[in-house]
Amino acid sequence: MKTKETIGELLRRLREEKGWTQDAFAKLSGIPIRTVQKYESDEREPGLRNAGILASAIGIDVNDLLATREATGKPKRPRGRPRKS
């Protein structure tokens, strides 16, 4: 049974299908290469803004990209410092 792809796996697969390097994808999307690397290695998940930029650059609907988050059940990690009570 094959599990659903993570956002990073999907981005990497689609990028490679287009024959792009990470550097080319980063330049095309305007997102720093280190950030693209973190997304593809599942170290981080893109927020809504960057997800839209990446989806547009690679030619898919942002909802298709974000649907992988829901399908894999991977919770989004909170960003920033914890709030003071």
C-alpha positions as CSV (number, residue, x, y, z in Angstrom):
1,M,0.0,0.0,0.0
2,K,1.5,3.3,-1.1
3,T,1.1,6.2,1.3
4,K,0.4,9.7,0.0
5,E,3.3,11.9,-0.9
6,T,4.3,14.6,1.5
7,I,4.5,18.2,0.3
8,G,8.2,17.9,-0.1
9,E,8.0,14.7,-2.0
10,L,5.4,16.1,-4.4
11,L,7.5,19.3,-5.0
12,R,10.6,17.3,-5.6
13,R,8.9,14.9,-8.0
14,L,7.2,17.6,-10.0
15,R,10.4,19.7,-10.2
16,E,12.4,16.7,-11.4
17,E,9.7,15.8,-14.0
18,K,10.2,19.3,-15.4
19,G,14.0,18.8,-15.4
20,W,14.7,21.7,-13.1
21,T,17.4,21.9,-10.5
22,Q,16.6,23.2,-7.0
23,D,18.4,26.3,-7.9
24,A,16.3,26.9,-11.1
25,F,13.1,26.2,-9.1
26,A,14.2,28.6,-6.4
27,K,15.0,31.4,-8.9
28,L,11.8,30.8,-10.8
29,S,9.7,31.0,-7.7
30,G,11.7,33.7,-6.0
31,I,12.0,31.6,-2.8
32,P,15.6,31.1,-1.4
33,I,17.2,27.9,-2.4
34,R,17.8,26.8,1.2
35,T,14.1,27.2,1.9
36,V,13.2,25.1,-1.2
37,Q,15.7,22.5,0.1
38,K,14.0,22.4,3.5
39,Y,10.6,22.0,1.9
40,E,11.8,19.1,-0.3
41,S,13.5,17.4,2.6
42,D,10.3,17.8,4.8
43,E,12.3,19.8,7.4
44,R,9.7,22.6,6.9
45,E,6.3,23.0,5.3
46,P,5.5,26.1,3.3
47,G,2.9,28.5,4.7
48,L,0.0,29.5,2.6
49,R,1.8,32.4,0.8
50,N,4.8,30.3,-0.2
51,A,2.6,27.3,-1.0
52,G,0.8,29.5,-3.5
53,I,4.0,30.8,-5.0
54,L,5.5,27.3,-5.3
55,A,2.3,25.8,-6.8
56,S,2.1,28.6,-9.4
57,A,5.7,28.2,-10.3
58,I,5.4,24.5,-10.8
59,G,2.0,24.7,-12.5
60,I,-0.4,23.1,-10.0
61,D,-3.3,24.3,-8.0
62,V,-2.4,25.4,-4.5
63,N,-5.2,23.2,-3.1
64,D,-3.6,20.1,-4.7
65,L,-0.3,21.0,-2.9
66,L,-2.0,21.6,0.4
67,A,-4.2,18.5,0.1
68,T,-1.1,16.4,0.6
69,R,-0.7,17.9,4.1
70,E,-4.2,16.7,5.0
71,A,-3.8,13.3,3.4
72,T,-0.5,12.5,5.2
73,G,-1.9,13.6,8.6
74,K,1.3,15.5,9.3
75,P,0.5,18.3,11.7
76,K,1.8,21.7,10.9
77,R,4.5,22.7,13.3
78,P,3.8,26.0,15.2
79,R,6.1,28.8,14.1
80,G,7.8,31.4,16.2
81,R,8.1,31.7,19.9
82,P,5.4,30.4,22.3
83,R,3.0,33.1,23.5
84,K,3.2,34.2,27.1
85,S,0.2,33.4,29.2
